[in-house]
Structures are given as structure tokens and as C-alpha cells.
């Protein structure tokens, strides 16, 4: 299962605001034995944002989209998501009920825009101000405000992806390879991955000493254990020192 996030807003690209969502999502997934696969940062450009959604809707990933679902002219996430799927924007009956209860006559003429969602959207409850987010084809659209969006993402994970949680978290073992350039380790790394396709392997050369490389093996405990055994044996056969 892949998870991705889309961070939306010119203020992120200009540096006026710093992102507060990436670290949260990484940790929320990690606590459930899951991990983030990719991140995109997109400004308030309708063409680019629509194309971004076209690309992400075409994947099987669960995607968390932060920002752009308010009622001001620069909030274009709803419209771009709808356009990416060739859907209409319409007033969501349940969203209308929630927001009429909250705002009364103050819902019109502007706040009602936040209840205008792509056809077929489901709601994501907002525990802070009750204005809901929405979901569409494994994409989950929440506000840019962390105090609202973070509990909404927690709700999404617990509601839709509990069957994906892992009780046993992945482990990572790192070996420091001594007196050997990275180029001499490529065939060894390929053999380890060929025999252990379930694990992830990383190679980090020392920028100060190019003959020192840190190899990392990450995955389920049993798989990593087998991979370490094979890696150790291959290194010993080549008389390559490591610790």
C-alpha cells in the first residue's frame, strides 16, 4: 500500500509559510507500521494542480491533500480535483446540513462554497469547526490548518486503512563497509536484492572518505535477518571488512 501527500499553496513555494504536515504524516504512518512513499508541493496554479491530480488519481496510492478547500477565490482544490476526473461540482446534501446547523443564515452567500464538492464525494469530519473535508477515489482533502487536518487524517487512517496496519514494525540494520569504494559493492547489493526482494536496501558513501560506505537493510525482521546473513557471507567471500 502506497501513501502520498500533496501540499498545496503558493505560500509554501515562496517560503512565507513552512510545511507542518510532512513530519506529522510520516509519524502517523510509522506508528501504524506504514510509511510514506512520496510527497508533492504544488502552488495555487489551476493547470498544474489539475494535472497533478490527474496523475495521482491514476495511481493506486492513498493520497492526503492539504489546503485549498476554503471559501476564498484562491481555494481551488475542489475545482481542480473535479476537473481532473471530469466531474461536476455540486452542493453536498450532508455537508449543507452540517454547515447550515453551524452558520445558519451566515452560510450564504460565501461560506456555502465549502459545501460545493465534486460529485460522489464522501465527507471527512472536522472535530475543530465542523466544516468537513471530503474524499474521492482514495484521495483525502483536508484544510491546511494542522489543528484541523491532523485529527482528520488520523480519522481517515483509522476508518479506511486499519486492515493495513502492521503490528510488527519494520526494522533497519546498517553495516559500515571499510576500505572499499561503492562501485565494488554493486554486484553484492544486486545479489542481496535478488534473493530478498521484500527488503529495501540503501547505500550511503561517506563524503569525506569515498572508501567507506554505509549499507542499510530495512523490512520485516525475518526478511532483514536473512538478507544480513547473505550480505555478510558475500562480504567475507570478497575479504571486505565491515562492522
C-alpha positions in Angstrom: 0.0 0.0 0.0 1.5 3.3 -1.0 0.7 6.6 0.7 1.4 10.0 -0.7 0.7 13.6 0.3 0.1 16.8 -1.8 0.9 20.1 -0.1 -0.9 23.0 -1.8 -0.3 26.7 -1.6 1.9 29.5 -3.1 2.9 30.4 0.4 4.8 27.1 0.7 6.8 27.7 -2.5 7.5 31.3 -1.6 8.7 30.5 1.9 6.1 32.6 3.6 4.9 29.5 5.4 6.8 26.4 6.4 5.2 23.0 6.0 3.9 21.4 9.1 2.3 18.3 7.6 5.1 16.1 6.2 6.6 15.2 9.6 3.1 14.5 11.0 2.1 12.1 8.3 5.4 10.3 8.4 5.0 9.7 12.2 1.2 8.9 11.9 2.0 6.2 9.3 5.0 4.9 11.2 3.0 4.4 14.4 0.8 2.1 12.4 3.6 0.2 10.7 3.2 2.1 7.4 5.3 4.5 5.5 5.1 7.5 3.2 6.0 6.8 -0.5 6.1 10.3 -2.0 5.3 14.0 -1.5 4.4 16.8 -3.9 4.3 20.5 -3.3 2.1 22.5 -5.7 1.2 26.2 -5.8 -2.2 27.7 -6.5 -1.9 27.2 -10.2 -5.1 25.6 -11.6 -3.5 24.0 -14.6 -0.6 22.4 -12.6 -2.8 21.4 -9.7 -5.3 19.7 -12.1 -2.6 17.8 -13.9 -1.1 16.8 -10.5 -4.5 15.3 -9.5 -4.8 13.5 -12.9 -1.5 11.8 -12.3 -2.2 10.9 -8.7 -5.8 9.7 -9.4 -4.3 7.3 -11.9 -2.3 5.5 -9.2 -3.5 3.1 -6.5 -2.0 5.2 -3.7 -3.9 6.7 -0.8 -3.3 10.4 -1.1 -3.6 13.1 1.6 -4.2 16.6 0.1 -3.6 19.6 2.4 -5.0 23.0 1.7 -7.2 24.9 -0.8 -10.6 23.8 0.3 -11.8 27.1 1.9 -14.2 29.6 0.5 -11.9 32.3 -0.9 -11.0 32.7 -4.6 -7.5 31.2 -4.1 -9.0 27.9 -2.8 -9.2 25.9 -6.0 -8.6 22.3 -4.8 -12.2 21.2 -5.1 -12.5 22.6 -8.6 -9.2 21.1 -9.8 -10.0 17.6 -8.3 -13.3 17.7 -10.1 -11.8 18.7 -13.4 -9.2 16.0 -13.2 -11.9 13.4 -13.1 -14.4 15.2 -15.4 -16.8 15.6 -12.5 -19.3 18.4 -11.7 -19.2 20.5 -8.6 -22.5 20.3 -6.6 -23.8 21.1 -3.2 -23.3 18.1 -1.0 -26.5 17.4 0.9 -24.9 16.2 4.2 -22.3 19.0 4.1 -25.1 21.5 3.6 -26.9 20.2 6.7 -23.8 20.3 8.8 -22.9 23.9 7.8 -26.5 25.2 8.0 -26.6 24.0 11.5 -23.3 25.7 12.3 -23.7 29.0 10.4 -27.4 29.4 9.9 -28.2 32.4 7.6 -24.5 33.2 7.7 -23.9 30.3 5.3 -24.9 32.4 2.3 -23.6 33.7 0.0 -19.9 32.8 0.6 -19.5 30.0 3.2 -21.7 27.8 1.2 -18.9 27.4 -1.3 -17.2 25.0 1.2 -20.2 22.6 0.8 -19.8 22.5 -3.0 -17.9 19.4 -3.7 -17.1 17.1 -6.7 -19.9 14.7 -7.5 -19.7 11.4 -5.5 -17.6 12.9 -2.6 -17.7 11.4 0.9 -17.2 13.6 3.9 -14.3 13.7 6.4 -15.5 15.0 9.8 -13.7 18.1 11.2 -13.6 17.9 15.0 -12.5 21.6 15.4 -15.0 23.7 13.5 -17.2 21.0 11.9 -16.6 22.2 8.3 -15.9 18.8 6.7 -13.2 17.8 4.3 -14.0 15.3 1.6 -12.7 12.1 0.0 -12.8 10.9 -3.6 -11.1 7.8 -5.0 -8.7 7.2 -2.2 -7.8 10.9 -2.1 -8.5 12.7 1.2 -8.8 16.5 1.1 -8.4 18.4 4.3 -7.6 22.0 5.3 -4.2 23.4 5.5 -4.5 24.2 9.3 -2.7 21.5 11.3 -5.1 21.6 14.3 -7.9 20.6 11.9 -6.2 18.5 9.3 -4.1 16.2 11.6 -7.0 14.7 13.5 -8.9 14.4 10.2 -6.0 12.3 8.8 -6.0 10.2 11.9 -9.7 9.5 11.4 -9.1 8.6 7.7 -6.4 6.1 8.7 -8.4 4.5 11.5 -11.6 4.4 9.4 -10.3 3.2 6.0 -6.9 1.6 6.5 -7.0 -0.3 9.8 -6.7 -3.6 7.9 -3.3 -2.3 6.6 -1.8 -1.6 10.0 1.2 -3.8 10.9 1.6 -5.0 14.5 5.3 -5.6 13.9 7.1 -2.6 12.6 9.9 -2.8 10.1 13.5 -2.8 11.4 16.7 -1.4 9.8 20.2 -2.8 10.2 23.1 -0.8 8.9 26.6 -2.1 8.1 29.6 0.2 7.7 31.8 -1.1 4.9 35.5 -0.3 5.3 38.3 0.3 2.8 36.0 -0.4 -0.2 34.6 2.0 -2.8 30.8 1.8 -3.5 31.5 0.7 -7.1 33.0 -2.6 -5.7 29.7 -3.3 -3.8 27.2 -3.1 -6.7 27.1 -6.8 -7.6 26.9 -7.7 -4.0 23.9 -5.4 -3.5 22.2 -6.7 -6.6 22.6 -10.3 -5.3 21.2 -9.4 -1.9 18.1 -7.8 -3.5 17.6 -10.6 -6.0 17.5 -13.1 -3.1 15.5 -10.8 -0.8 13.1 -8.7 -2.9 10.9 -7.9 0.1 13.6 -5.7 1.7 14.8 -2.2 0.9 18.5 -1.5 0.5 20.2 1.8 0.7 23.8 2.8 0.1 25.4 5.9 1.5 29.0 6.6 0.7 31.0 8.7 3.2 31.5 12.1 1.5 34.8 12.6 3.4 36.1 9.1 2.8 34.9 7.5 -0.5 36.2 4.1 0.5 33.8 3.9 3.4 30.1 3.1 2.6 27.1 2.6 4.9 24.7 -0.1 3.7 21.2 -0.2 5.1 18.7 -3.1 5.0 15.1 -2.4 6.0 12.0 -4.6 6.2 10.3 -7.2 8.3 12.5 -8.7 11.0 12.7 -12.2 9.4 13.5 -10.8 5.9 16.1 -8.4 7.1 17.8 -11.2 9.2 18.1 -13.4 6.1 19.4 -10.5 4.0 22.0 -9.7 6.6 23.2 -13.3 6.6 23.6 -13.3 2.8 25.3 -9.9 2.8 27.8 -10.9 5.5 28.7 -14.0 3.7 29.3 -12.2 0.4 31.4 -9.6 2.0 33.5 -12.3 3.8 34.0 -14.1 0.5 35.4 -11.0 -1.0 37.5 -10.3 2.1 35.7 -6.9 2.6 35.9 -5.6 6.1 32.8 -4.2 7.8 31.2 -3.5 11.1 
